[in-house]
Amino acid sequence: MHAPPPSTLPADLDRTRIARIVADLGLPADGLAELASSETAANRPGLLAALEGPDPAADGSLAALAARGDEVLAPDGLLLLFLPGRPTDPQLARVRDGLWPRFHVVAVYTLAPGRALRRTLQGERSLEQAGADAPTGVLLAAHRREHVQSPAFTVEKFDQAAAGWNGTPGSPGYPHFRWMRRLVGRFGRAPAGARILDFGCGAGWVGIEAAQKHSASELRFFDPSGEMVAIAAANAEASGIADARGATGFGERPPFPTGGEAPFDLVLSSGVISFAPDPTPWLDGVAATVAPGGVLVIGDLHRDSRGFRRRRARRPLLPVRELNALTREEVCTALAQRGFSHEASAAYQLTRPFPEALHVNEERLGGLLTWPLLWANRLATAVDRGLGSPAQDQFDSWVMRLRRTD
Ligand SMILES: C[S@@+](CC[C@H](N)C(=O)[O-])C[C@H]1O[C@@H](n2cnc3c(N)ncnc32)[C@H](O)[C@@H]1O
C-alpha cells in the first residue's frame, strides 16, 4: 500500500469537514482530489484547492491553477476553491474572472461551523447538517466553460425556459419584451416578398416581426431547443405567416438553407452569439446562410455597458453569456472578414437603473411604470440612433445591420 501524498491543503480543509458540500454537489464521497498534488491523475470528478491571502486574484496565479485543473478534471467535473475567512463578493468576482475562460463559477457556499449557505443563479438556500466542524470560509464551485456551454446543457436550459421566454400578454413586462423584438425584427432592409431566416429564434418574435414588415414569401427559423421551435411555429401561425417552417439545430451547423435551397435575403440573429462557446464556427455558420447582396441583422447584450460592468465587478455568480459576449465592434470586425459591410448600428435597453426599475415595476408595482419606462427607452434609443449611436455604454443591448458584399 502506498502512503497518501502529503497534503498541501490547510488542516481546516480536511475533506470530512466539507462532506456536506461534496454531497450537495453530487460528487462521490471519495471523488475529490487535491489540485496541487502531482499524484493527481487525469479525469477526476472533483478537484480541491485552497487560496490564500485577502485578494488571491491579484497575482495572476489563478490562470495557472485553472490550467492545471484543465489537465486533470473530468469533462463534467467540478473545481472547488476554498477561500478562508470572509471574502467579499467583489473579491469572489475577481476570483471568478481569474478562472475565466477555462472555468465558470456556478455555486458559492458560505461556510461556518454548523452553517452552510448555498448561492446559485437560481437562488439561495441554507443547507441542513452542515457539520459543527465546517471551516469558516467560502467554497466556490466551478465547471469547465465547455461543460456549461455544451450543446446538451443549452438544449436542456432553453427547453425549460421556453414557456417563460414567450412572455405573457397582458403582464407588466410584455410591452417592453415585444418592443425589443420589434426593434430588432424591423432593423433589416429587404425587398417585399423576401425569404427570411431567424437564426436562434427562441419564441420566434424577431423573425415574425421581420416577416410582417417585408411581406416575406417564406419564414424559416431554428433553435437548439425543440420547445422553442414549437412555440415559434405556433406564434408564426397565429400571426398569419403563410409559409413558416422551423427546425432544431445549432448556429455552428445551421439546418437552413436545406440541401438545394438558396441562402436567404434577410437573416436575423438576436441575443444568440453570446451562447456560442466558440464564435468562429458560429459566425461561419451565420455568414453562410446570407445570400450575396443579402442582409444580416445581428444583436446581443452589450458586455461593457455601465450596468453589466458593475454586475461583473460585484457579483460572483453570473450567467455565462455575460462573460462570453462579444462587443458589437468585435462582431463587426469578424463579419467584415467574412465579406460583410456595416450599414447601421443601434443601442437599446437603457442600462442601470432601468432594468432594475423594470423588475420592480413587474414584481411590486403591478405595471404602474410600464409605459413611462417604455417611452424613456424608446426615446433614448431614437436619440442615440439619430446621432449614429455614440452612447452605447448607456444601453444593455446592441443591434447591427450588415450587407454581404462578396
Ligand atoms: C436569449 S434567447 C433569444 C431568442 C430570440 N432570438 C429572441 O431574440 O427572443 C437565445 C436563444 O439562442 C438559442 N441558442 C443558444 N445557443 C445557440 C447556438 N449555438 N446556435 C443557435 N441558437 C442558439 C437558445 O436556445 C435561445 O432560444
The ligand as a Gaussian input file, in Angstrom:
#p B3LYP/6-31G(d) Opt

LIG

0 1
 C      -31.750000      34.914000     -25.388000
 S      -32.582000      33.762000     -26.407000
 C      -33.026000      34.776000     -27.787000
 C      -34.166000      34.225000     -28.592000
 C      -34.685000      35.107000     -29.735000
 N      -33.710000      35.249000     -30.786000
 C      -35.131000      36.453000     -29.217000
 O      -34.496000      37.457000     -29.511000
 O      -36.133000      36.480000     -28.498000
 C      -31.246000      32.828000     -27.059000
 C      -31.649000      31.674000     -27.940000
 O      -30.477000      31.206000     -28.590000
 C      -30.540000      29.801000     -28.670000
 N      -29.158000      29.298000     -28.817000
 C      -28.257000      29.016000     -27.852000
 N      -27.100000      28.578000     -28.403000
 C      -27.283000      28.611000     -29.740000
 C      -26.452000      28.288000     -30.855000
 N      -25.198000      27.860000     -30.671000
 N      -26.964000      28.441000     -32.096000
 C      -28.231000      28.886000     -32.279000
 N      -29.052000      29.200000     -31.265000
 C      -28.588000      29.063000     -30.014000
 C      -31.235000      29.388000     -27.393000
 O      -31.785000      28.099000     -27.481000
 C      -32.254000      30.502000     -27.205000
 O      -33.506000      30.189000     -27.733000

